[in-house]
């Protein structure tokens, strides 16, 4: 086992397009950043998404420490995984960057209803929740609630929408700094 960290990238509903900061981080450093693939990005199945995350963590953990890099529905997937994972499965995770956690409990998207309710158990590893002041998928109050419930540090960078490709973040160096702090 090495000391090299694997960063598991967890996009949200419909995946992360090429200009999304997650995809850009993967492209810039493919040896360390690995996307957790889902069978269907447009019709997410919570059990399947959690199972894929569990398998990806187990595989990456065989090589060294793991850090999760989640966006939107990926954050809800991390929370659900922690709430349902067998003892010891989360032990390899050293931290999580949880960006723009979508409030699935209030989302009016039929494909996402299976993720309700968003799990709010404390995470067994350090985490940072980053949420914009004008995110259409989560209010600042609800994002702060998630951060408190998960035992995560909360960062509010300003008005950047859903902190995705449309937000114009590019390579999002501020996000890389937050990731480095984990």
Secondary structure, DSSP 4 states (H G I P E B T S, - for coil): --SPPEEEEE--TT---TTSHHHHHHHH-TTTEEE---S-SSS--HHHHHHHHHHHHHHHHTTS-EEEEEETHHHHHHHHHHHHSPTTTTTTEEEEEEES---TTT---GGGGGGPSPP-PPPSSEEEEE--TT-TTS-HHHHHHHHHHHT-EEE--SS-TTSSGGGT-TT-HHHHHHHHH-
